Amino acid sequence: MTEQQMIAALNEMVATLSKRIGLEEDQGNREALEDAVSNLRQAIICLEDVD
């Protein structure tokens, strides 16, 4: 898997989790999903900076 493929996969995960945040009723679960999205976005930034 290339870096570009990893970035694309991470972006897809961000999109999927972002949709779930809107559907999640439990505040704790919603916060956990928001944290996961934030961490994935940080990973994407790190991968992009390597290039």
C-alpha positions in Angstrom: 0.0 0.0 0.0 1.4 3.4 -1.0 1.2 6.5 1.1 -1.4 7.9 -1.2 -3.5 4.8 -0.8 -3.1 5.0 3.0 -4.2 8.6 3.0 -7.2 7.7 0.8 -8.2 4.9 3.2 -7.9 7.2 6.2 -10.0 9.9 4.5 -12.6 7.2 3.9 -12.6 6.3 7.6 -13.0 9.9 8.5 -16.0 10.2 6.2 -17.6 7.1 7.6 -17.0 8.0 11.3 -18.2 11.6 10.6 -21.5 10.1 9.4 -21.8 7.9 12.5 -21.3 11.0 14.7 -24.5 12.5 13.3 -26.4 9.3 14.0 -25.0 8.5 17.5 -27.4 9.4 20.3 -25.1 8.5 23.2 -22.9 11.5 24.1 -20.0 9.4 25.3 -20.0 7.4 22.1 -20.2 10.6 20.0 -17.2 12.1 21.8 -15.2 8.9 21.3 -16.0 9.0 17.5 -15.0 12.7 17.4 -11.7 11.8 19.1 -11.2 9.0 16.6 -11.8 11.4 13.7 -9.4 13.9 15.2 -6.7 11.3 15.5 -7.2 10.0 11.9 -7.0 13.6 10.6 -3.7 14.1 12.5 -2.4 10.8 11.0 -3.3 12.1 7.5 -1.5 15.4 8.2 1.6 13.4 9.3 1.5 11.2 6.2 1.1 14.3 3.9 4.0 16.0 5.6 6.3 13.1 4.8 6.0 13.8 1.1 
